[in-house]
Amino acid sequence: MIVILINKNGAFVDIGVKHDGLVHISELSDNFVKNPSDVVSIGDIVKVKVIKIDLERQKVSLSMKI
């Protein structure tokens, strides 16, 4: 999975399906994260797990806490 966008709320990851997934800032690490860019960069290959799929809103929530 590849990080494609970073904002103040977390990182968007291309997970190989129609919609990208979001790793919320609280799911980037077991430790406190002030700025998502401190943990990931665009283009990074990351391991994630799906924690929620909202079909109605077409959103995929991910976690890097594996």
Long-range contacts (C-beta under 8 A, 24 or more apart in sequence): 1-45, 1-46, 1-47, 1-48, 2-43, 2-44, 2-45, 2-46, 3-40, 3-41, 3-42, 3-43, 3-44, 3-45, 3-46, 4-42, 5-42, 6-36, 6-37, 6-40, 6-41, 6-42, 7-36, 8-35, 8-36, 9-36, 10-36, 11-36, 11-39, 11-40, 11-46, 13-46, 13-48, 13-62, 15-48, 15-50, 15-60, 15-62, 17-60, 19-58, 19-59, 19-60, 20-60, 21-48, 21-50, 21-60, 21-61, 21-62, 22-59, 22-60, 22-61, 22-62, 23-48, 23-62, 23-63, 23-64, 24-61, 27-51, 27-61, 27-62, 27-63, 27-64, 27-65, 28-64, 29-64, 29-65, 30-65, 39-64, 40-64
